[in-house]
Amino acid sequence: MIQGWIQWPMTWRCVVVALVGVLIGTQINRAIYRWAWYARWIGPWSPPHPHASPQKWQDKIPIVGWWFLRRDAPLHGAGFWIRPMFIEFGFGAALVFLYQWLSDGGILPSISHPKG
C-alpha cells in the first residue's frame, strides 16, 4: 500500500493530504464549540439552533459551508464563521506543508548505507 502511495505524483498526494487535513479541521471545530466553557452547537454538522435558518446541503461542505452559515450571524454574532473557516483551511494547508517537508527529508537525517 505504501509503495503505491509513493508512486503517485506529489500533487495528488498533496490533494489527498489536504482533504484529510480539512476533515480533521472540521472535527477540531466541533471540539472547540462543544468543549468550550459555554458549549454551543454551532456548525454545519450540528443540529441547528431552534431560531436558526434551516440548513441546506451547501452548509455541509467543509470550509465554504461556513461562508453559507454566515446568514446566522444575527443569532451567533458577527463574524462567528470566520475562525472555524480558517481553522479548516489552515489545518489542511499546514498538513500539506508538513507532508512536503517530511517528504523532502524534514527533521530526519539522511542515512547513507555503506556499500558491501
Buried (B, 14 or more C-beta within 10 A) or exposed (E): EEEEEEEEEEEEBBBEBBBBBBBBBBEBBBEBBEEEEEEEEBBBBBEBEEEBBEBEEEBBEBBBBBBBBBEBEEBBEEEBBEEBBBBBBBBBBEBBEEBBEEEEEEEEEEEEEEEE
